[in-house]
Every structure is written in C-alpha cells, then in structure tokens.
Amino acid sequence: MTKRYVSLPEEAEAGMREFIDEVDRRLSSDEDTCSVVEDVLIDLSGDREAYERWQNGESVSPAERVRLQSYDPCNTTLESEYYAEKDEEKFRRSKHLQWLWRQFDSLPIADNVEFALRFRRMLADHLFEECGDDCRFFKGITFTYGHNITVGDNTVIHDDVHLDDRGKLTIGDRVSISDGVHVYSHDHDVVDQTEVRNYHTIVEDDVRLTYDSMVRAGNKVGENAIVGARGVVQHDIPAHHIAVGMPAKSVKIKPGWEDVATPVDEAGVNRQTERRIEYDLPDDLEGFDEFQRDLQPPR
C-alpha cells in the first residue's frame, strides 16, 4: 500500500458528519434547492450576521449587497447557462448544485481534505446522473452541467480537472484522473465554430489518465489503459494499451496483457461519429452569434 489511513479527532469527526448529513437530508427533501445552497454558503462563509442585517433592511454597500445576493444561485449565471441545446429542466437543479460545489471550493475550508472529499462525494450523489461508492473528488474540478456524468465505484479525480458533459460522460470503476486532465464531450465545426456537436465520451474501468492529458469528444479509453502525461486522445485507445504523445498513440501493451489486447499496430481507430448525440433546438429559441462574423469564403 502506498497510502495510510488518516482520521480526524472524534469531536471534529462528529461535527463533520452532522453537517454533511444535514445538507444531504435537505437536498433530498422537497425544500427549494436555491434556499439550501444559499444557507450552506452563508454559514460556511461566516456571513450570517451581515446577511441578517441586509434582510432586516439595514444599509449595506453595493459590493456587500452583490456578495450577499450571490450566495443564492438564482442570482447568478454560469457559462453553460447560455448553451442553447441544454436540457432546461435538468439544468435548473444542476446549476444550483454546481454553484454550491464551485463556491465551496473557493472557501478556505475546502483545503480540509477529509471534510472536503466527503462533502463533494455527497454533492456528487445529487449532481451527477450516477455516482458509485467510495469516489474521491479533489479541489478545482469543473463541469459543464454535472447531470450528464456517470462515475463508477472507487474512482479518484484529482485537482483542477475539467469534465465537459455538454454531451455525455461515462467514467468507470477504479479510474484515476490526474491533475489538470480535460475530458470533453463536445466539439465545434471547423468553419462555423458556433455549430456544436455533442458526443458520448467513455473512460472505462481501471483507466489512468495522467497529468494534463486530454480526451477529445466521442472517444473511448479502453479498460486498464494508460494515457501518458499531456497526451491528447483523438481516437479510441484499446484496452490495456499505453498511449503517449500529441496526438496520443499506442506504444506498448501493459506487461501480462499481450495475449488479450488488440495488437499495437491495429490501434488508432476513430469511432467518434458512432457516439454523436443529436439534439433539436426549440423552435422559439432567440439565439445570437457572439462572434458576428461573415463566414462566406472569398470568391
């Protein structure tokens, strides 16, 4: 074993469990999610006294009012809120939970690893489409929505990972995702970058994605495979392969798996189109092109 068990003092453990269980209970109830998120962030930030003064009609500065209002996720916007094809009903709830996750990570208490891992694990149960047992989520993880993510058992996702679930992400059991990894499920047209294509991206059981690597939309990293540091996955990586480079290419098979793995010279197949997720935009959508470019080629 490369790690050891660490435990908190009994009093700290009891307080942590009580708090997480209370938030879990409130998020599982019929209580308005916005209100739950607002209460949790006010109390964790130590801003209850200022909030009560503001609610009682006492004078606050403009900056203070913006800060106090922003504990309520209904008073905020996220980048993904502007995406035209999102599922509005799912997003209404996942936005609030994502706001809680992001704002929690900005607080000093998020550096208390034992507490933070358990708090995020509880939130994942409410935010993700599905989350398995004993997962560990470290600091600075971001998502597009959260509700299009499925994670298996005993998976570890380290600092500053981006999980783009604009399409769909499936992450298996016992996966290790190292610091700075980006896993994408959407792509853009090369001519008109406002045209978005969504995909199902798959990271199978026992995969290791190492530091700063990237998996592009619609690709699959097969069971027990490794993607080396800063590797860029642009096609499927077969099970038990070790892939490195930009773009990532299979260079060898893990020792002991040679008889069951796809030969290295047969790797490199792109099946992205098979995993495309089609969507329809509302007929009454009032969209806009933020770039306002003329895309007509020269004559």
C-alpha positions in Angstrom: 0.0 0.0 0.0 1.2 3.5 -0.8 -1.1 5.4 1.5 -2.1 5.3 5.1 -5.3 5.8 6.9 -5.9 9.2 8.5 -8.6 10.1 10.9 -9.9 13.3 12.5 -10.3 13.8 16.2 -13.6 12.4 17.5 -15.2 15.8 18.1 -14.3 17.1 14.6 -15.5 13.8 13.0 -18.8 14.1 14.7 -19.4 17.7 13.7 -18.4 17.0 10.1 -20.8 14.0 9.9 -23.6 16.0 11.4 -23.2 18.9 8.9 -22.9 16.7 5.8 -25.8 14.5 6.8 -27.9 17.6 7.4 -27.1 19.1 3.9 -27.7 15.7 2.3 -31.1 15.4 4.0 -32.2 18.9 2.9 -31.1 18.3 -0.7 -33.0 15.0 -0.7 -36.2 16.7 0.6 -38.7 18.9 -1.2 -37.1 22.0 0.1 -36.1 24.6 -2.6 -32.6 23.8 -3.7 -31.7 27.5 -4.0 -32.6 28.1 -0.4 -30.5 25.1 0.8 -27.4 26.3 -1.3 -27.8 29.9 0.0 -28.0 28.8 3.6 -25.0 26.5 3.3 -22.8 29.1 1.7 -23.8 31.9 4.1 -22.9 29.7 7.1 -19.7 28.2 5.7 -18.5 31.8 4.7 -19.3 33.1 8.2 -21.5 35.8 6.7 -24.8 35.1 8.6 -24.6 38.3 10.7 -24.2 40.5 7.6 -26.9 38.6 5.7 -29.4 39.2 8.6 -28.6 42.9 8.7 -29.3 43.1 4.9 -32.5 41.1 5.3 -33.6 43.4 8.1 -33.3 46.4 5.8 -30.2 47.9 7.2 -27.8 49.7 4.9 -25.1 47.7 3.1 -22.6 48.9 0.5 -23.2 47.9 -3.2 -20.3 45.5 -3.1 -21.6 43.9 0.1 -25.1 43.5 -1.4 -23.7 41.8 -4.5 -21.7 39.4 -2.3 -24.8 38.6 -0.2 -27.1 38.2 -3.2 -24.6 35.8 -4.8 -25.0 33.2 -2.2 -28.3 32.4 -3.8 -27.6 30.6 -7.1 -30.8 32.0 -8.6 -29.0 35.4 -8.6 -26.0 34.0 -10.6 -25.2 32.8 -14.1 -22.8 30.1 -15.3 -21.2 29.8 -18.8 -23.2 26.7 -19.5 -26.4 28.6 -18.9 -26.1 30.2 -22.3 -25.9 26.9 -24.2 -28.9 26.6 -26.4 -29.3 22.8 -26.5 -29.2 22.1 -22.8 -32.0 20.3 -21.0 -33.6 23.2 -19.2 -35.4 21.1 -16.6 -32.3 19.2 -15.5 -30.2 22.3 -15.6 -32.5 24.2 -13.2 -31.4 21.9 -10.4 -27.8 21.0 -11.5 -26.9 24.7 -11.8 -27.7 25.3 -8.1 -25.7 22.2 -7.1 -22.8 23.2 -9.3 -22.8 26.6 -7.8 -22.5 25.1 -4.3 -19.6 22.8 -5.5 -17.7 25.7 -7.1 -18.3 28.2 -4.2 -17.4 25.6 -1.6 -14.1 25.0 -3.4 -13.3 28.8 -3.1 -13.5 28.7 0.7 -10.6 28.0 3.0 -12.4 25.0 4.5 -12.1 23.2 1.1 -8.5 22.6 2.0 -9.6 20.3 4.8 -9.1 17.2 2.7 -11.0 14.7 4.9 -14.0 17.0 5.1 -13.9 18.2 1.5 -13.7 14.8 0.0 -16.8 13.6 1.9 -18.7 16.8 1.2 -18.1 16.6 -2.6 -18.9 12.9 -2.6 -22.3 13.8 -1.1 -22.9 16.5 -3.6 -22.0 14.2 -6.5 -24.9 11.9 -5.5 -27.3 14.8 -6.1 -25.5 16.5 -9.1 -24.3 13.6 -11.3 -26.6 11.3 -13.2 -25.0 8.5 -11.2 -22.0 8.2 -8.8 -20.7 5.0 -7.4 -19.3 4.2 -3.9 -16.1 5.5 -2.3 -15.2 8.0 -5.0 -12.8 10.9 -4.2 -13.1 14.3 -5.8 -10.4 16.8 -5.1 -10.3 20.6 -5.4 -11.0 22.6 -8.5 -13.0 20.1 -10.5 -15.3 21.8 -13.0 -18.2 20.5 -15.2 -20.4 21.8 -17.9 -23.6 20.7 -16.2 -22.9 17.7 -14.0 -26.2 15.9 -14.8 -24.7 14.1 -17.8 -21.9 12.5 -15.9 -21.8 8.9 -14.7 -19.0 7.7 -12.4 -18.3 4.2 -11.2 -17.0 2.9 -7.8 -13.7 3.8 -6.3 -12.8 6.4 -8.9 -10.4 9.3 -8.0 -10.5 12.6 -9.7 -7.7 15.0 -8.7 -7.1 18.8 -8.7 -8.2 21.1 -11.5 -9.8 18.5 -13.7 -12.4 19.6 -16.3 -15.2 17.2 -17.0 -17.1 18.6 -20.0 -20.6 16.9 -20.0 -22.2 19.1 -22.7 -22.8 15.7 -24.4 -22.4 12.7 -22.1 -19.5 11.3 -20.0 -19.2 7.8 -18.7 -16.3 7.1 -16.3 -15.9 3.6 -15.0 -14.8 1.9 -11.8 -11.3 2.5 -10.2 -10.4 5.2 -12.7 -7.6 7.6 -11.8 -7.7 11.0 -13.3 -4.7 13.1 -12.5 -4.3 16.9 -12.0 -5.1 19.1 -14.9 -6.8 16.5 -17.1 -9.6 17.6 -19.5 -12.2 15.2 -20.8 -14.5 16.6 -23.5 -17.9 15.6 -24.9 -18.5 18.4 -27.4 -16.6 19.7 -30.4 -17.0 22.6 -32.8 -17.3 22.8 -36.6 -14.0 24.0 -38.2 -15.7 26.6 -40.3 -18.6 27.8 -38.1 -17.4 27.5 -34.5 -20.9 28.3 -33.3 -22.0 24.9 -34.6 -21.6 22.5 -31.7 -21.6 18.7 -32.0 -22.2 16.6 -28.8 -20.8 13.1 -28.2 -20.7 10.3 -25.7 -17.1 10.1 -24.3 -16.2 6.9 -22.4 -13.4 6.2 -19.9 -13.6 2.5 -19.0 -12.7 0.7 -15.8 -9.2 0.9 -14.3 -8.0 3.6 -16.7 -5.3 6.0 -15.7 -5.3 9.5 -17.3 -2.1 11.1 -16.2 -1.1 14.7 -15.7 -2.5 17.3 -18.1 -3.8 14.8 -20.7 -6.9 15.4 -22.7 -9.6 13.1 -24.2 -11.4 14.7 -27.1 -15.1 14.3 -27.6 -16.6 11.0 -28.6 -13.5 8.8 -28.0 -13.2 5.8 -25.7 -10.2 5.0 -23.5 -10.4 1.2 -23.0 -10.3 -0.8 -19.9 -7.0 -0.8 -17.9 -5.3 1.6 -20.4 -3.0 4.5 -19.6 -2.7 7.9 -21.3 0.7 9.5 -20.7 1.3 13.0 -19.4 0.0 15.7 -21.8 -1.2 13.0 -24.2 -4.1 14.1 -26.5 -6.6 11.3 -27.2 -8.0 11.8 -30.7 -9.2 8.2 -31.4 -10.1 5.2 -29.3 -7.3 3.7 -27.1 -7.7 -0.1 -26.9 -7.9 -1.9 -23.5 -4.6 -2.5 -21.7 -2.7 -0.1 -24.1 -0.2 2.6 -23.0 -0.7 5.7 -25.2 1.5 8.8 -25.3 2.0 11.9 -27.3 0.1 14.6 -29.2 -1.9 13.0 -30.7 -1.7 10.1 -28.3 -0.6 6.8 -30.0 -0.4 3.3 -28.5 3.3 2.5 -27.9 3.0 -0.8 -26.0 0.7 -3.1 -24.2 0.8 -3.5 -20.4 3.0 -6.4 -19.5 0.9 -9.6 -18.9 -1.9 -8.5 -21.1 -0.4 -9.1 -24.5 -2.5 -12.2 -25.3 -5.8 -10.5 -24.8 -5.1 -6.9 -26.1 -5.5 -5.5 -29.6 -2.1 -5.5 -31.3 -0.4 -2.1 -31.2 -0.3 -1.9 -35.0 -4.1 -2.2 -35.1 -4.8 0.7 -32.7 -5.7 4.2 -33.7 -9.3 3.7 -34.9 -11.6 6.8 -34.6 -15.2 5.9 -33.7 -16.3 9.4 -32.8 -19.2 9.5 -35.3 -20.8 6.4 -33.8 -21.1 8.3 -30.5 -22.6 11.5 -31.7 -25.6 12.7 -29.7 -28.1 14.6 -31.9 -30.3 17.3 -30.4 -33.1 19.7 -31.5 -33.2 23.3 -30.6 -36.6 24.9 -29.6 -38.5 26.5 -32.4 -38.9 29.7 -30.4 -35.2 30.0 -29.5 -34.0 33.5 -29.7 -30.3 32.9 -30.3 -27.4 35.1 -31.1 -23.9 34.8 -32.7 -21.5 36.2 -30.2 -18.7 36.4 -32.9 -20.8 38.2 -35.6 -18.5 37.0 -38.4 -19.0 36.8 -42.1 -18.3 33.1 -42.8 -18.6 33.3 -46.6 -15.4 32.2 -48.3 -13.8 34.7 -50.7 -14.9 34.5 -54.4 
